[in-house]
Amino acid sequence: MRDLHLRRVAVFVYEPDPGDFYWVLIESKDDAYMWLDIEGAQEPHPTWIRAFEAGNTTLLKLVADQNMGPLAPVEDENASPLG
């Protein structure tokens, strides 16, 4: 049994002002319904797709092995990875 599990990390894009698109990385830890910000764009992107791609590029930097995904150590071996 491995002592790592997949992190629940996602990218979303929001547009606080028309034409200003920001990416945000979020992660769910213990409660699958609660998401916490990890990191976000400091400057806006001109389109949704450019913001989304920039966020995904940042997410991939968290991944040491793209075949395995973003891994984190298991803190409690009896805990469910589903929260």
N, C-alpha and C positions, 0 to 999 in steps of 0.2 A: 504494500500500500504506500502510495506516495504521501509525503508530508506537505504537499502544496495543493492549493485549489485555485480555480479560476476566479479572478476578481470580477465583480459585476460593474463594468465600466461602460459608459456610453458617451456619445457626442451628440449635442444638440446645438441648434443655431437659433438665435433670437434677433429680432429687429426692433430695437427700442425707438429708433427714428427711421423714417422712410429712407431706404438705400444704405443704411448702416447695419451690416450683418456681423454679429459676433459669435464665435464658437465658444462652447463651454464643455469641459469634461466633468462628468459627474460619476459618483460611485455609490452603490448601495452596499452597506455593511451587514449589520445584524438584522435589520428589518427591511425586507424586500420592498416595502412601500415608501421608505425614507431614502432620499438621495441627497448626497452632500457634494458641493462643488469641490473639485480637485484643482482645476486651473481654468483660465479663460483668456480669450484674446484681449490684448491691451489696446489694440487699434481696430477700427472697423474694416471689414472687407466690402468691396463694392457689390458683390453678388452673393446669394445664398450658397451656391456651389463652391465658390472660392473659400468661403468661411468653413463650410463643411469639410472640404479637402484639407484645409490647414488644421482643423481640429483632429481629423483622422491621422494626419502626419504626426501630430503631437502624441496622440494615443499610441501609435506604433512605436514611438520612442520609449514607452513604458514596457515594451514587450522584448524580452531577451531572445525568445525563440518563437517565431511567428507560427510554427506548427503547433505549439502548445498554448499560445495566447498569454494574456497578462496574468501571471501567477503571484500568489501571496502565500505565506506560510499559514498552515492550519494552527490556530491558537488553542482550540479545544478539540481533541480527536473525537469526542462524542457529539460535537456540534454539527448540525446539518449545513451543507453549503448553500441551502436554499433560504436560510435565515429563520 
